[in-house]
């Protein structure tokens, strides 16, 4: 069988063809004034070398030689382009998959995601937690944890992100939290053919599922599974420690002026229950409803939780007037907990759970949790 080797020589290599390892035998003869047209004939190399050579005898004018070289170069360009066109394409860069986000929307995503934009601090924390922080190309001004998130390009705040900045970052996926995003904004990104994935956790288990799902989307199922298992273990330890304790009636003051609290659909309501409490507003519709001072006064909670500090600074550091004569205030059972650990449905939510449980049931953790 004859093996044909096709070199891709440059013009200089064509003129010095004899120096190539796998070289065609070009022979340029002296040029008489009148010669016949160029001739090409095929010849074999040494027996068994498997190489087919072409021997071209050029007997033409200088103009004809220049034309022949130009034609040869054109052929080489065509061959080169053909080779590039036939080069196999990495399917991971073009193949897509369809997934369902937590809002029930069908979303088409590439198999491999290399460029991520996060529009909520909790989602930024999850991205880093599952090991995809090096692929985060944009986040909000409020995304401050971990420290690396502060160095990422900012696309505005959570409620008013810049669509233009997001488009300029060329993300493959934009992570959105329904608790803080606008429907119209999501439609704008859809119109730009930028995939939008929405999360909407309403319990701690939902948060764990969000972490696992994002780990899967970013291609590291095992890492996410290991981390989620550890978070579940810590949460289970809290519930085991408070299981025998009497539940404490808790009022969660999300903000004081105006007064907002947690409702039936909030993941924090689930957190209070797991910490050995029962939310005084557990039956109020919604996730974070506005609450009247009269209703707060009538609630008479045994403990009050104030999410403050962290990125909130000193905001929400004092209870509202309607709660100042409550059993919780009278008995000095007002607890300040890092707001980032309670208001961001991400991996640090378990830190908030542990802090809340220790506050509500200190006796249960003297030996159980260090």
C-alpha positions as CSV (number, residue, x, y, z in Angstrom):
1,X,0.0,0.0,0.0
2,X,1.3,3.5,-0.9
3,X,1.2,6.1,2.0
4,X,0.9,9.6,0.8
5,X,2.4,12.3,3.0
6,X,1.1,15.8,2.5
7,X,3.5,18.5,3.9
8,X,2.4,22.0,4.4
9,X,5.5,23.9,3.2
10,X,6.0,27.7,3.2
11,X,7.3,29.5,0.1
12,X,10.8,29.4,1.5
13,X,10.5,25.7,2.1
14,X,9.3,25.2,-1.4
15,X,12.4,26.8,-2.7
16,X,14.6,24.7,-0.4
17,X,12.6,21.5,-0.6
18,X,15.5,19.2,-0.5
19,X,16.2,20.1,3.2
20,X,12.8,18.7,4.4
21,X,12.7,15.3,6.0
22,X,9.6,14.1,4.0
23,X,10.4,16.1,0.9
24,X,8.9,16.1,-2.6
25,X,11.6,16.1,-5.2
26,X,11.3,19.4,-6.9
27,X,13.8,19.8,-9.7
28,X,14.2,23.3,-11.3
29,X,16.1,23.2,-14.5
30,X,17.9,25.9,-16.4
31,X,15.5,27.9,-18.5
32,X,15.9,28.1,-22.2
33,X,14.4,30.8,-24.2
34,X,11.7,28.5,-25.7
35,X,10.6,25.4,-23.9
36,X,7.5,23.2,-23.8
37,X,4.9,23.5,-21.0
38,X,5.6,22.1,-17.5
39,X,5.4,18.4,-17.2
40,X,4.7,16.3,-14.1
41,X,5.3,12.6,-13.7
42,X,4.9,10.2,-10.7
43,X,7.8,8.1,-9.4
44,X,8.3,5.8,-6.4
45,X,11.0,6.2,-3.9
46,X,13.1,3.3,-2.7
47,X,11.3,0.0,-2.5
48,X,9.4,-0.4,0.8
49,X,9.7,3.2,1.9
50,X,6.0,3.7,1.4
51,X,6.4,7.2,0.1
52,X,5.1,8.5,-3.2
53,X,7.1,11.3,-4.8
54,X,6.2,13.7,-7.5
55,X,8.9,14.9,-9.9
56,X,8.1,18.1,-11.6
57,X,10.2,19.3,-14.5
58,X,9.7,23.0,-15.2
59,X,10.8,24.0,-18.7
60,X,9.2,27.3,-19.1
61,X,9.7,31.0,-18.9
62,X,10.2,32.9,-15.6
63,X,6.7,34.2,-15.8
64,X,5.3,30.7,-16.2
65,X,7.5,29.5,-13.2
66,X,6.1,32.4,-11.1
67,X,2.6,31.4,-12.1
68,X,3.2,27.7,-11.2
69,X,4.5,28.7,-7.8
70,X,1.5,30.9,-7.2
71,X,-0.8,28.0,-8.2
72,X,1.1,25.7,-5.8
73,X,0.7,28.1,-2.9
74,X,-3.0,28.5,-3.6
75,X,-3.4,24.7,-3.5
76,X,-1.5,24.6,-0.2
77,X,-3.8,27.3,1.3
78,X,-6.9,25.3,0.2
79,X,-5.5,22.1,1.7
80,X,-4.7,23.9,4.9
81,X,-8.2,25.4,5.2
82,X,-9.7,22.0,4.4
83,X,-7.7,20.4,7.2
84,X,-8.9,23.0,9.7
85,X,-12.5,22.5,8.6
86,X,-12.2,18.8,9.2
87,X,-10.5,19.1,12.6
88,X,-12.8,17.5,15.2
89,X,-14.6,19.9,17.5
90,X,-14.7,19.4,21.3
91,X,-18.4,18.3,21.9
92,X,-18.3,19.8,25.4
93,X,-18.0,23.3,24.0
94,X,-21.0,23.0,21.7
95,X,-23.3,20.3,23.2
96,X,-26.1,21.4,25.4
97,X,-28.5,19.9,27.9
98,X,-31.9,20.9,29.2
99,X,-32.6,21.2,32.9
100,X,-35.4,22.4,35.0
101,X,-34.7,25.2,37.5
102,X,-36.4,25.7,40.9
103,X,-39.0,27.9,39.4
104,X,-40.1,25.1,37.1
105,X,-38.5,26.7,34.0
106,X,-36.9,24.6,31.3
107,X,-33.3,26.0,30.8
108,X,-30.8,25.0,28.1
109,X,-27.2,25.0,29.2
110,X,-23.9,24.0,27.7
111,X,-22.4,20.7,29.0
112,X,-19.4,22.5,30.3
113,X,-19.9,25.9,32.0
114,X,-16.9,28.1,32.2
115,X,-18.4,31.6,32.7
116,X,-20.9,32.3,35.5
117,X,-22.6,35.4,36.8
118,X,-24.3,35.5,40.2
119,X,-27.0,38.0,41.1
120,X,-27.2,37.2,44.8
121,X,-24.7,36.8,47.7
122,X,-25.9,33.4,48.7
123,X,-25.5,32.1,45.1
124,X,-22.0,33.5,45.0
125,X,-21.1,31.7,48.2
126,X,-22.5,28.4,46.8
127,X,-20.4,28.9,43.6
128,X,-17.2,29.1,45.6
129,X,-18.4,26.4,48.0
130,X,-18.7,23.8,45.2
131,X,-15.3,24.7,43.7
132,X,-16.4,26.8,40.8
133,X,-15.2,30.2,42.0
134,X,-12.6,30.5,39.3
135,X,-15.4,30.5,36.8
136,X,-17.3,33.4,38.3
137,X,-16.9,36.4,36.0
138,X,-19.5,38.7,37.6
139,X,-21.4,39.3,40.8
140,X,-23.2,42.0,42.8
141,X,-21.8,44.7,45.0
142,X,-23.2,42.8,48.0
143,X,-21.3,39.7,47.2
144,X,-18.6,39.9,49.8
145,X,-17.9,36.3,50.9
146,X,-15.5,34.6,50.5
147,X,-12.9,37.4,50.1
148,X,-12.2,36.4,46.5
149,X,-15.8,37.5,45.6
150,X,-14.9,41.1,46.2
151,X,-12.4,41.0,43.4
152,X,-14.9,39.8,40.8
153,X,-16.4,42.3,38.2
154,X,-19.5,44.0,39.7
155,X,-22.7,44.2,37.7
156,X,-24.6,46.5,40.0
157,X,-26.7,45.7,43.1
158,X,-29.1,42.8,43.5
159,X,-32.3,44.6,42.6
160,X,-30.9,46.8,39.8
161,X,-28.1,44.9,37.9
162,X,-26.8,46.3,34.7
163,X,-27.9,44.2,31.7
164,X,-25.2,45.8,29.6
165,X,-22.4,44.7,32.0
166,X,-23.8,41.2,32.2
167,X,-23.9,40.9,28.4
168,X,-20.4,42.2,28.1
169,X,-19.1,39.5,30.4
170,X,-20.4,36.8,28.0
171,X,-21.7,34.4,30.7
172,X,-23.0,31.0,29.9
173,X,-25.3,31.0,32.9
174,X,-26.7,33.7,35.2
175,X,-27.8,32.6,38.7
176,X,-30.8,34.3,40.0
177,X,-32.6,34.3,43.4
178,X,-36.4,34.8,43.1
179,X,-36.3,36.4,46.6
180,X,-34.5,39.4,45.2
181,X,-34.8,39.5,41.4
182,X,-37.3,41.1,39.0
183,X,-39.2,39.1,36.4
184,X,-38.7,41.7,33.8
185,X,-34.9,41.5,34.2
186,X,-35.0,37.7,33.7
187,X,-37.0,38.3,30.4
188,X,-34.3,40.7,29.2
189,X,-31.6,38.1,29.6
190,X,-33.7,35.4,27.9
191,X,-34.1,37.8,25.0
192,X,-30.2,38.0,24.8
193,X,-30.1,34.2,24.7
194,X,-28.3,34.1,28.1
195,X,-29.3,31.2,30.2
196,X,-31.0,32.2,33.5
197,X,-31.2,29.6,36.3
198,X,-33.5,30.5,39.2
199,X,-33.2,29.1,42.7
200,X,-36.0,29.4,45.3
201,X,-35.3,27.5,48.5
202,X,-38.0,27.5,51.2
203,X,-36.4,25.2,53.7
204,X,-32.9,24.0,54.7
205,X,-33.4,20.8,52.7
206,X,-34.1,23.0,49.7
207,X,-30.9,24.9,50.3
208,X,-29.0,21.6,50.4
209,X,-30.6,20.5,47.1
210,X,-29.7,23.9,45.5
211,X,-26.0,23.4,46.5
212,X,-26.0,19.8,45.1
213,X,-27.7,20.9,41.9
214,X,-25.3,23.7,41.2
215,X,-22.4,21.4,41.9
216,X,-23.8,19.0,39.3
217,X,-24.3,21.8,36.8
218,X,-20.7,22.9,37.2
219,X,-19.4,19.4,36.7
220,X,-18.4,18.4,40.3
221,X,-21.1,16.1,41.7
222,X,-18.8,14.2,44.1
223,X,-17.4,17.3,45.7
224,X,-20.8,18.8,46.2
225,X,-22.2,15.6,47.5
226,X,-19.4,15.3,50.1
227,X,-19.9,18.9,51.3
228,X,-23.7,18.6,51.4
229,X,-23.4,15.4,53.5
230,X,-21.2,17.2,56.0
231,X,-23.8,20.0,56.2
232,X,-26.6,17.6,56.7
233,X,-24.6,15.8,59.5
234,X,-24.1,19.1,61.3
235,X,-27.8,20.0,61.0
236,X,-28.9,16.6,62.2
237,X,-26.6,17.0,65.3
238,X,-28.5,20.2,66.2
239,X,-31.9,18.6,65.9
240,X,-30.8,15.6,68.0
241,X,-29.5,17.9,70.7
242,X,-32.7,20.0,70.9
243,X,-35.1,17.1,70.4
244,X,-35.9,16.7,74.1
245,X,-36.0,20.4,74.9
246,X,-39.3,22.4,75.1
247,X,-39.8,24.5,72.0
248,X,-39.3,28.2,72.5
249,X,-41.7,30.7,71.0
250,X,-39.5,33.0,68.8
251,X,-40.1,36.3,67.0
252,X,-37.7,36.9,64.2
253,X,-37.3,40.6,63.5
254,X,-35.9,40.8,60.0
255,X,-36.0,44.6,60.1
256,X,-37.4,47.1,62.6
257,X,-38.5,50.2,60.6
258,X,-40.6,49.1,58.9
259,X,-41.2,45.9,60.7
260,X,-40.6,42.7,58.6
261,X,-40.5,39.1,59.9
262,X,-40.6,35.6,58.5
263,X,-43.6,33.8,57.2
264,X,-44.8,30.3,56.3
265,X,-42.7,30.1,53.1
266,X,-39.4,31.3,54.5
267,X,-36.4,28.9,54.9
268,X,-35.7,30.7,58.2
269,X,-39.0,29.4,59.6
270,X,-37.7,25.9,59.0
271,X,-34.4,27.0,60.6
272,X,-36.2,28.2,63.8
273,X,-37.9,24.8,64.1
274,X,-34.7,22.8,63.7
275,X,-33.1,25.0,66.3
276,X,-35.7,24.0,68.9
277,X,-38.1,26.9,68.5
278,X,-41.4,27.7,66.9
279,X,-41.9,30.9,65.0
280,X,-44.6,33.2,66.3
281,X,-45.4,34.1,62.7
282,X,-45.1,30.6,61.2
283,X,-48.7,30.7,59.8
284,X,-48.4,34.2,58.2
285,X,-48.6,33.9,54.4
286,X,-45.5,34.7,52.4
287,X,-41.7,34.4,53.0
288,X,-40.8,37.8,54.5
289,X,-44.1,39.6,55.2
290,X,-44.5,43.1,56.6
291,X,-45.9,42.9,60.2
292,X,-47.9,45.4,62.2
293,X,-46.7,46.7,65.6
294,X,-50.1,45.7,67.1
295,X,-49.6,42.1,65.9
296,X,-46.0,42.1,67.2
297,X,-47.2,43.3,70.6
298,X,-49.8,40.5,70.7
299,X,-47.4,37.8,69.8
300,X,-45.6,37.9,73.2
301,X,-42.6,35.8,72.2
302,X,-40.3,34.1,74.7
303,X,-37.2,34.9,72.6
304,X,-36.4,37.4,69.9
305,X,-33.8,36.8,67.1
306,X,-32.1,39.9,65.6
307,X,-30.1,39.2,62.4
308,X,-27.5,41.9,62.5
309,X,-23.8,42.4,61.9
310,X,-22.0,40.9,59.0
311,X,-22.7,42.8,55.8
312,X,-25.6,44.5,57.6
313,X,-23.3,46.4,60.0
314,X,-25.3,47.8,62.9
315,X,-28.6,47.7,61.1
316,X,-31.5,46.0,63.0
317,X,-29.5,45.9,66.2
318,X,-32.4,46.9,68.5
319,X,-35.9,45.6,68.9
320,X,-39.0,47.6,67.9
321,X,-41.0,49.4,70.6
322,X,-43.9,47.0,70.3
323,X,-41.6,44.2,71.6
324,X,-40.0,46.0,74.5
325,X,-42.4,44.7,77.1
326,X,-42.6,41.1,75.7
327,X,-41.5,38.2,77.9
328,X,-38.4,37.9,75.6
329,X,-37.3,41.4,76.4
330,X,-38.2,41.3,80.1
331,X,-36.2,38.0,80.5
332,X,-33.3,39.3,78.5
333,X,-33.7,36.7,75.8
334,X,-32.9,38.9,72.8
335,X,-30.2,37.3,70.6
336,X,-28.1,39.0,68.0
337,X,-26.8,36.6,65.3
338,X,-24.7,37.4,62.2
339,X,-27.3,38.3,59.6
340,X,-25.2,36.8,56.8
341,X,-25.6,33.4,58.5
342,X,-29.4,33.7,58.6
343,X,-30.5,35.7,55.6
344,X,-28.3,34.0,52.9
345,X,-29.7,30.5,51.9
346,X,-26.3,29.0,51.3
347,X,-23.7,26.8,53.1
348,X,-23.3,29.2,56.0
349,X,-26.9,28.8,56.9
350,X,-25.9,25.8,59.0
351,X,-23.6,28.2,61.0
352,X,-26.7,30.3,61.7
353,X,-28.7,27.2,62.7
354,X,-26.0,26.2,65.2
355,X,-25.8,29.7,66.6
356,X,-29.6,30.0,67.0
357,X,-29.9,26.6,68.7
358,X,-27.1,27.5,71.2
359,X,-28.9,30.7,72.0
360,X,-32.4,29.1,72.5
361,X,-31.1,26.0,74.3
362,X,-27.7,26.6,75.8
363,X,-28.1,23.6,78.2
364,X,-28.4,21.2,75.3
365,X,-25.0,22.0,73.9
366,X,-22.6,21.8,76.8
367,X,-21.5,18.4,75.7
368,X,-23.2,17.7,72.4
369,X,-21.7,20.4,70.2
370,X,-18.4,22.1,70.8
